[in-house]
Amino acid sequence: MKGIITVIGKDSVGIIAKVCTYLAEKNINILDISQTIISGYFNMMMIIDVSGNSGKFENTIEDLKKLGEEIGVDIRLQSEEIFNSMHRI
């Protein structure tokens, strides 16, 4: 199963490292990643494969939300199907 992670907030040191460390600890593979910084604001989008994660998808959503609160950014995870449905024109 694939998921889409978005990370948005004020830029600071270690955002990518902390998100990637969490994913590695949960055996979640990053398939693609894009990040930009515009006028001090950080924006990152990742496509991930959660099939290696033994935990529940809902728990991963909550964990990432909490991680975002700790580091001062908004982190959201959605399943690829829901993301595609929401962004279909």
C-alpha positions as CSV (number, residue, x, y, z in Angstrom):
1,M,0.0,0.0,0.0
2,K,1.2,3.5,-0.9
3,G,0.8,6.7,1.1
4,I,1.4,10.4,0.5
5,I,3.0,12.4,3.3
6,T,3.0,16.2,3.2
7,V,5.0,18.4,5.5
8,I,4.5,22.1,5.7
9,G,5.8,24.8,8.1
10,K,8.6,27.2,8.9
11,D,11.9,25.9,7.9
12,S,14.3,24.6,10.6
13,V,17.2,22.3,10.9
14,G,16.5,18.5,10.9
15,I,12.9,18.3,9.5
16,I,13.8,15.8,6.8
17,A,16.1,13.9,9.1
18,K,13.5,13.4,11.8
19,V,10.7,12.4,9.4
20,C,13.1,10.0,7.6
21,T,14.3,8.5,10.9
22,Y,10.7,7.8,12.0
23,L,10.0,6.1,8.6
24,A,13.1,4.0,8.8
25,E,12.3,2.9,12.3
26,K,8.9,1.7,11.1
27,N,10.3,-0.1,8.0
28,I,8.5,2.3,5.7
29,N,10.2,2.8,2.3
30,I,10.4,6.2,0.6
31,L,9.6,5.8,-3.1
32,D,9.8,9.5,-4.1
33,I,10.5,12.8,-2.3
34,S,10.3,16.4,-3.3
35,Q,11.0,19.4,-1.0
36,T,11.3,23.1,-1.5
37,I,11.9,26.1,0.7
38,I,10.2,29.4,-0.3
39,S,10.8,32.6,1.8
40,G,11.6,30.5,4.9
41,Y,8.7,28.1,4.5
42,F,9.4,24.4,4.1
43,N,7.2,22.2,1.9
44,M,7.9,18.4,1.4
45,M,5.9,15.7,-0.3
46,M,6.8,12.0,-0.1
47,I,5.4,8.9,-1.7
48,I,5.9,6.0,0.6
49,D,5.4,2.2,0.7
50,V,3.9,1.1,4.0
51,S,3.7,-2.6,3.2
52,G,6.8,-3.3,5.4
53,N,5.2,-1.6,8.4
54,S,3.6,-4.0,10.8
55,G,1.7,-1.3,12.6
56,K,-1.7,0.1,11.7
57,F,-1.9,2.8,9.1
58,E,-4.1,4.9,11.5
59,N,-1.3,4.7,14.2
60,T,1.3,6.0,11.6
61,I,-1.0,8.9,10.8
62,E,-1.2,9.8,14.5
63,D,2.5,9.3,15.1
64,L,3.4,11.6,12.2
65,K,1.0,14.2,13.4
66,K,2.6,14.2,16.8
67,L,6.1,14.3,15.4
68,G,5.0,17.4,13.4
69,E,3.7,19.1,16.5
70,E,7.1,18.3,18.3
71,I,9.1,19.9,15.5
72,G,6.8,22.7,14.6
73,V,5.4,21.6,11.2
74,D,2.2,20.1,9.9
75,I,2.6,16.5,8.8
76,R,-0.2,14.6,7.1
77,L,-0.4,11.1,5.8
78,Q,-3.1,9.9,3.5
79,S,-3.5,6.7,1.5
80,E,-2.7,7.1,-2.2
81,E,-6.3,6.3,-3.1
82,I,-7.8,9.0,-0.9
83,F,-5.2,11.5,-2.0
84,N,-5.9,10.9,-5.7
85,S,-9.6,11.0,-5.1
86,M,-9.4,14.4,-3.3
87,H,-7.1,15.9,-6.0
88,R,-8.9,14.7,-9.1
89,I,-10.0,17.5,-11.4
